[in-house]
Amino acid sequence: MSAARRPVAEILAEADEIAAWFENLDPSQMQQVPVSEYLLRRAARARAQCEREVESAVRKARADGATWCRIGGILGLNEQEARETYGLVEAR
């Protein structure tokens, strides 16, 4: 599953924002967190991104005529679970 393509200008603008953040970073003002907490936060962000990709793929699959039964089978859910979990994403 591939992520939606972003315009180059958007990617470059985000890169500029990140670069500016690093240039203005004062390490003495940074809060230190345990590695385990950092890893948990990173995993939570990755899970959220994956869920956005799944929702996008569900919207596309439904638009292409896939049934809830088929979508559920792919996602390891039954038809009802798939519909209840992702039914609202169709409208977005």
N, C-alpha and C positions, 0 to 999 in steps of 0.2 A: 504494500500500500504506500503510495507516494504522497507527500504533502503537496498542497496546492502551491503553484508557482507564485512567487511574490515579485512585484516589479523591482528592477535593479535600483531604481531611485529610492524605494522604500528600504531596501537592504543597506544601501550606502548611508542613508540618513540614520538608521539604527546604529550602524558601525561608528558614525561620527559621534552619536550620543554616548556610546560605550567608551570611545577613546577619550572624550571630554571628561567623563566620570573618572577614568583612571588618572588622567592628568591632574585632576583636582583632588585626588584621594589623599587624605591625611591618615596614614596608618595608626597614628596615636589615637585617633578618634573612632577607630573600628572596634566593634565588640567581638571578642573572640568566642567562638562556639566550639563545642566538642566535635570531632570529626564525625562521630556517629549521628549527631544532629544535622550536620551539613549534608551527609549522605541521605538522611531521611528526607530533608527538604528537597534535595535534587531528585530523588526518586518520586516524590509527590508531584513535582513539576512535570517530570517525564510521563507519569501516569495521566496527568491532566491533558498533556499534549496528545498522548495515544488515544484517550477517550474522544478528544475533538476529531481525530482522524477517523475513528470508528464511526462517530456520528455522521461525518461527512460521507463516508463510504456507504452507510445505511441509506442516507438521503439519495445518493446516486443509484444504489441498487434498487430502491423502491421506485425511483423515477424510470428506471430501465425495466420495471415490471417484476422484479423479484418478489416472491411471496414472503410473508412473515415466517412461514414454516422453513423456507430455504435459508433465510437470514439467520433465524434462530439456530438452525443446524450448523451453520458456519461458525457462529459465535458460541456454540456449546450451550444454547438455551432452547427451551421448547418454544413453540409458536406464541403462546400467551406471554411468556416472560419477555420474549423479544419485542412484542407489541407494547407491553406495559413499560419496558425500559426505554425503547427508542421511538415509540409511536409519536411523541411530540416533536421529534426532530424533523419529521416530514414537513411540518408547517414552516420551518425556519427558512 
